[in-house]
Amino acid sequence: MQTTDRPITEVAAGILIDESGRYLLGQRPEGKPYAGYWEVPGGKIEKGESVFQALKRELHEELGIDIESSEELTVLEHDYPHAYVRLHVSVIRNWNGIPKGCEGQALSWEILGSEKPSVEPLLPAAWPMLERLKALLT
Ligand SMILES: Nc1nc2c([nH]c(=O)n2[C@H]2C[C@H](O)[C@@H](COP(=O)(O)OP(=O)(O)OP(=O)(O)O)O2)c(=O)[nH]1
């Protein structure tokens, strides 16, 4: 773990994996830092929320789906100019509804085994998540 004097922004990110073995990326909407960059869906954990509660709320707001369960994949930190973030990354295999871009964001289903995503650029901290996912599945 890195250490920092900066306040830490706790973030929950959820890698949705569908039945054909694809995972979902979303493009950050206008108005957010790194707008246009691709990321794993999720967002900031609010005060008093667990990682799962935050994921459930964020994925409902962003994608219009209801998740039933999640498996913790990894925790990683990244020092951005706008914030120091700690990302709690989970894998989600069960949800109700069909993911859609409720905030006007584009979505892309990606092949798990591929070398790199078909879309770019990715948020810098999304890369280690995908590496961790690859390691889990191979
Ligand atoms: N969701 C998500 N966030 C990521 C990833 N990689 C990464 O560095 N982040 C960072 C970017 C942001 O600083 C932070 C997530 O915050 P956000 O701005 O998306 O959160 P939010 O939806 O709660 O935003 P807001 O309500 O403040 O507008 O985590 C990723 O793959 N997915």
PDBQT file of the ligand as one rigid body, heavy atoms in Angstrom, charges set to zero:
ROOT
HETATM    1  N1  LIG A 201     -15.735   4.122 -11.463  1.00  0.00    +0.000 N 
HETATM    2  C1  LIG A 201     -14.422   4.099 -11.644  1.00  0.00    +0.000 A 
HETATM    3  N2  LIG A 201     -13.648   5.074 -11.112  1.00  0.00    +0.000 NA
HETATM    4  C2  LIG A 201     -12.341   4.990 -11.340  1.00  0.00    +0.000 A 
HETATM    5  C3  LIG A 201     -11.757   3.937 -12.087  1.00  0.00    +0.000 A 
HETATM    6  N3  LIG A 201     -10.420   4.125 -12.140  1.00  0.00    +0.000 N 
HETATM    7  C4  LIG A 201     -10.167   5.255 -11.450  1.00  0.00    +0.000 A 
HETATM    8  O1  LIG A 201      -9.095   5.747 -11.275  1.00  0.00    +0.000 OA
HETATM    9  N4  LIG A 201     -11.342   5.790 -10.948  1.00  0.00    +0.000 N 
HETATM   10  C5  LIG A 201     -11.406   7.033 -10.185  1.00  0.00    +0.000 C 
HETATM   11  C6  LIG A 201     -11.878   8.210 -11.000  1.00  0.00    +0.000 C 
HETATM   12  C7  LIG A 201     -12.550   9.094  -9.963  1.00  0.00    +0.000 C 
HETATM   13  O2  LIG A 201     -11.569   9.915  -9.351  1.00  0.00    +0.000 OA
HETATM   14  C8  LIG A 201     -13.057   8.100  -8.939  1.00  0.00    +0.000 C 
HETATM   15  C9  LIG A 201     -14.510   7.742  -9.165  1.00  0.00    +0.000 C 
HETATM   16  O3  LIG A 201     -15.254   8.817  -8.946  1.00  0.00    +0.000 OA
HETATM   17  P1  LIG A 201     -16.464   9.294  -9.888  1.00  0.00    +0.000 P 
HETATM   18  O4  LIG A 201     -16.200  10.697 -10.236  1.00  0.00    +0.000 OA
HETATM   19  O5  LIG A 201     -16.716   8.335 -11.001  1.00  0.00    +0.000 OA
HETATM   20  O6  LIG A 201     -17.572   9.098  -8.800  1.00  0.00    +0.000 OA
HETATM   21  P2  LIG A 201     -19.069   9.504  -8.734  1.00  0.00    +0.000 P 
HETATM   22  O7  LIG A 201     -19.806   8.836  -9.862  1.00  0.00    +0.000 OA
HETATM   23  O8  LIG A 201     -19.463   9.203  -7.326  1.00  0.00    +0.000 OA
HETATM   24  O9  LIG A 201     -18.969  11.042  -9.056  1.00  0.00    +0.000 OA
HETATM   25  P3  LIG A 201     -19.707  12.320  -8.595  1.00  0.00    +0.000 P 
HETATM   26  O10 LIG A 201     -20.996  11.884  -7.958  1.00  0.00    +0.000 OA
HETATM   27  O11 LIG A 201     -18.738  12.990  -7.653  1.00  0.00    +0.000 OA
HETATM   28  O12 LIG A 201     -19.863  13.071  -9.882  1.00  0.00    +0.000 OA
HETATM   29  O13 LIG A 201     -12.295   6.909  -9.099  1.00  0.00    +0.000 OA
HETATM   30  C10 LIG A 201     -12.582   2.948 -12.668  1.00  0.00    +0.000 A 
HETATM   31  O14 LIG A 201     -12.158   2.038 -13.382  1.00  0.00    +0.000 OA
HETATM   32  N5  LIG A 201     -13.905   3.069 -12.400  1.00  0.00    +0.000 N 
ENDROOT
TORSDOF 0
